[in-house]
Structure formats: structure tokens, C-alpha cells
Amino acid sequence: MTGSVSISLADLRAEYTQSGLEARDLDPDPLRQFAKWFEQALKAGIREPNAMALATCNAAGQPSVRIILLKSLEEDGFTFFTNYESRKAAELEANPHGALNFAWLELERQVNVTGTVKKLSREKSEAYFKTRPRGNQLGAWASRQSAVIPDRATLEARMAEFDGKYRGGTVPTPPFWGGYVLAPLEIEFWQGRPNRLHDRFRYTRQADSRWKIDRLAP
């Protein structure tokens, strides 16, 4: 019989006082607004400001979430890369919608993104794979992402196997590995304020592809 667990966090709180956010501060285009905030996160020295939580759901509506890395932002959306045999890939195959969250806590900011997800072209996936460090390339071959394995030694043995297989040559892109792009339908910018009266602005894509901006209650 295991012991019970109890953690009280009632007194664990902080006031957000760094800055506010007004409609006049916002770029009409949320991707440009995101780029502005991302640049500020870079200048603030935040570790891995491109780290983002990706939420997906399976066909039954059961959600899952994990931290991954944003690898590019272009007009068509937010790009990331993964194993196409992973849990997230299976869920995106069944339900091609996703949500992202960027939490830049040092700046008292969040960005939430929801939209539709599709695979990148093979050409774009291979072009990015060539830029990865060799160890990361081999790791993509070695790890059957989300599969059950007996121990770490199994993983390290597979890494050594592929290191030997491709020693002295180029590591090719695995056929089961590639990119996705999340095309945003909504993007929310959140700025912490005192007394939990935070500033929240939501961009919603309209039928004519323009963006509608609304202030939301915190």
C-alpha cells in the first residue's frame, strides 16, 4: 500500500507587474506580432524561446500534450518536425487539428495558437534534416518514438548500429520522419497584469483571410 500524496500550493503565487498590452500595441497581423514578441524573448535571454507545448487529440477526443520545438514561422504557419510513427503523428492522422502554447514566464507572457495541421513536403523535410547535427540525424533512425522498449541499452545499441551503418557517409532522412505545419485559425496573446486582471487579445481568421481582434476577459 502506498502513502497518500498531498501538496498545498495556495500560497505559491506571484504578481505580474512588468507591462501591459493595449490594442494600439498590436500589429494587425498576428504572425508579425508573434515575431515581435519572439524577438523580445530572444533578447531577454530566455532559454529555448522556441519551446512550445503541442496538444493533439485522437479520434475519440482523448487529448495529449508534449513540449517540442518550433523550427520556423512562415506565412503558412508554425513548423515542427517529428517521427511520423509517434503518438502525436497518429493523433494528427486521425484528427488534423492542434494547439500550441508558448510560455515566456520571464516576460510574464503566453501565446496560444489553434489551427489545422498538415505534413510538410518531402523536399522541405529532407532539406531541414540535412541541417541537423549528425547525432540528431542518427537519433531519428535509432528511436522508434513512442514505442515500448525494454531498457536504455536497447536504444544505445540501435544508435551504435546506425552510427556504424552510416559511418563516413551522409545520413539519409528516414522515410518515417518529417515536418508538420500548423496553420493558425486563432492566436491569443496574453500579458500578465496585477490582481489577475491580465491582458488577453485573440486574433481570429475570417472567411476573407483577414484577422479580427478581440479583447478577452482574463
N, C-alpha and C positions, 0 to 999 in steps of 0.2 A: 504494500500500500504506500503510495507516495504522499508526501506532505502537501498541504494546500499552499497556494501562492496568492499573495495579496500585495499590491503596490498602490499606494495612495499618492496621487500627483496633484492634489487640489492646490497646493502652494507652489507648484512649479509653473511659473508664468513670467512673461516679460512684456513690458510696454514697448510699442513700436512708435518711435519718435523721429526717425531720420528725415522723412519728407512726406509730401502728399502728392496726389495726382489729380489733375483737373482736365476737363475736356479740351481746353485750349492747349494742353501739353501734348496731345495725341496726334500722331501722323494719321491722315485719312486711310492709309494702307497699313493693316496690322503686321504684315511681314517686314515693312520698313520700321515700324515701331518695335518689333521684336529685335531686329538687327541693332537698333539704337540701344536697347536695354542690354543686349548680349555684349556689345562693345563696352558698355559701362561695367558689366560683370567681369570682363577680361581685365580692364584697367584696375578694378578693385582687388585683383589677385585671387579671386575665388578659385578654388581647386576644381578642375574639370567642370567649368560652367556649362559644357555641353551634355552633362549627365542629365538624363530625363527618365521619369517613370513612364513606362508604356503599359497601358491597360488594354486587355483584349477580353473577348468573351467567346465561349464555344457555342455551338448551335443550340444548346439547352439554356443559354443565358448565364452560365456559371462564369464569373469573372476571374481573371488572374492578372497579376501586375509584377513588373520587374524593372530594375534600373538598367538602362542601356545608354549608348552614346549617340548623340546627333552627329552626323558626319557631313552634312551640307544642308543649306537652305537656299532654295531657288524659287522661281515664280510658281512652280507646280507643287511645292510643299517641302516637308521635313523628311530627310532621307536617313535611313539607318540600314545596317547590314546584319545578317544572322544566318544560321543554319536553317535551310528550308524543311528539315525534318524535326525541328524543335517543337515544343508545345505552342509557343507563340505563333509559329508558322501554321500549325494545324488549326489553331483557332481562327487565324486570319483567312484561311482557306474556307472555313465553314461560315465565318461572319466577318466580312471585309471592312470592319469599322474599328477604330481605335481612338484612344485618348492619351494625351501626353501631359505631363506636369513637369515644369522646371521650377525648382525651389532654390532661389538665391537668398538664403536666410540672412547672410551678412548685410544684404541691402534691404532686408525686410520686404522681399518681392516674390511673387509667384507668377507664372504664366501657365494657363491651362488651354489645351488645344484639343478639339474633337474633329474628326473627319473620316473620310474613306481612305482605304489603304490598298495599294496595288504593287505588284512586283516591278522593279526596275528592269530595263532591257538587259539582256545578257552582256551586251557590249559595255554598258556602264558598270555593271557588277565586276566584270573582268578588269576594266581599267582601274577601278578602285583597288581591287585585290592586289594588283601589281605594286601599289604604293605601300602596302603593309610590310612591317618588318618580317624577316624570314621566319622567326619564331612564331609569330602570329599566323602566318600562312600555314606552317606545319600544324599548328594547333587546330586550325579549321578542319584539317584532314583527320587528326587524331581523335577529336572529341565527337562522339555520337550524341550531340547535345540533347538533353532531357531523357536519354536512355538510362536505365539502371545498370550500374557497373559494380563488380564485387569489391573493388578496392582501388586505391590510388595507383598502386603498382601496375594495374592493367592500363590505366591512362598513360603512365610514363613509358610503358613498353610500346604502346602504339605510337607515341611521339618519337621514340627511338627508331621504330620501324620506318616511319615516313621520312625521318631525317636521313636514314641510310638510303632509302629509295631515291630520294631527290638530291643526294649529296653531289655537289659540283654542277648542278643544273638548276634550271628555273622551276619553281614550284607552281604547278598549274592551278587554276581556280577549280575547286571541287564542283561537280555538277549539282550538288545538293546545297550550295552556298550562294548567297547573293543579297541584293538590296531590295528595300521597300521604300515607297514614298507615301507619306500621309498628306493628302490634300485637305487643307483645313476648311471646315464649314463654320466653325465658331472658334474664336480666340479671345480669351479673357486675360486682362492684365490686372493684377492685384497688388496694391501697395498698402503695407501695414500702417495703421494710424492708432493714436491713443484710444483707450476705452473700448477697443474692439470695433470702433467705427471706421473700418477700413475703406479705402477707395477701390472700387471694382468697376471696370469698364469692359463690356462684352461687344466684340465685333461679330456680326452675323452676315454671312454671304447671302445676297439677294439673288433673285432669279436672273437679273441682268448682270450678275457678277460684281456689282458694286457692294460696298460694305456698309451696313447700318451699325451705328454705335449707340449703345445704351449704358447708362449708369445703373448699377445694381445695388440694392441694399446689402450691407455686409452680413 
